[in-house]
Amino acid sequence: MADRRPRSHDASGDAPSRPAPHGVLVIDKPEGPTSHDVVGRVRRVLRERRVGHAGTLDPLATGVVVVLVGAATRLSAYLTGDDKRYRAAIRLGFATATYDREGEPLPHPGQERRPQPADVPGAVAAAIAALAGTRPQTPPPYSAKKIEGERAHRLARRGEAVAPPPAVVTLRSWRLVAHDGDTVTVDLETSAGFYVRSLAHDVGAAIGCGAHLAALRRTGSGPFSLADAVPLPPADAPETALRDHLRPLDVLLPDWPAAVLAARGVERVSHGALLGPDDCTIFPAAPADPPPGPSVRLLDGAGRLLALAGFKAGRLHPSVVLRPDPEIES
């Protein structure tokens, strides 16, 4: 069996033959695996323990999963809130226990009010329009939301009554793209934490005939899209199958303002020292009410992401330092 231990923990004590991998992978997840399965596969192929993701995707769904490798995992908390984009197929006629096609159909007293096929797009459009914008949304009973410390889906599978608390989410935009009988396909742009399954369920409730999510494909997450994605390789794939597709840390958080450091600033970052305009060739203006925590990217003169920093008394305090790190490839 091939040795799948990370090179940085080689039992021989020899120096690793290649630098540890660091960066971002955009995986086109197939139907079936969980996001955790994707992370496990990447760990095995790259032989790297430090792997995470920037947003889960249901096993039924396909499409973009942003996978963070090595030092990039330190940025996970700042990436999971990225907006998401989806193409969803909503089927009218009956709701299900899981709000998608895999659940048991639920009896619905209004099924006789199902619109005629020619009227389905208009009915769905009216229902989605009423749900657009920012509002509370109730997650599906079969979800990863915790209720008193336990996952909702575990409670539901035991037959317990499950009522996850609503969360405020945003449906930023939507567009009908296809119609086939009782099924309408829509493109959506949403905030993080938005459940497309709940949208499908709520559309059916609004129309009065029940509905569920028939198919879902995530087409984008933050700055990444399917055009950036690579297939999930088999577990025995060579390391190059993923290493060759790693994107550098520098592509992350492109919408954040940046400070560009002079040589003195680069040195001070490694010690977590406060940075002022004299340490930078470009120093962003501090907002009147700086947010708590990091809000600015710190770059060197070559545009490499060194750290994240927050404003403190008009200066920048590095709080997530990524470089200098001898393991990170230049």
Protein Blocks (a to p, Z undefined) as FASTA:
>chain_A
ZZfbdfklcfnlpacfbdcdeddddddddehiafklmmmmmmmmnopabdcdebdadfkb
gcjddddehjllmmmmmmmmpccdddddddehiacfkopakbccdddfklmmpccfklmm
mmmmmmmmmmgcjddddddfbdcbdeehiafklmmmnopacdddddddddfbdcdfbdeh
jaccddddddehiafklmmmmmmmmnonopadfbdcdfbehjbcfklpccdddfkbcfkl
mmmmpccfklgoklbccddddfklmmmmmnopacdfklpcbdcdddfbdcehjfbdcddf
kopafbdcddeehiacdfbdfbdcfklcZZ
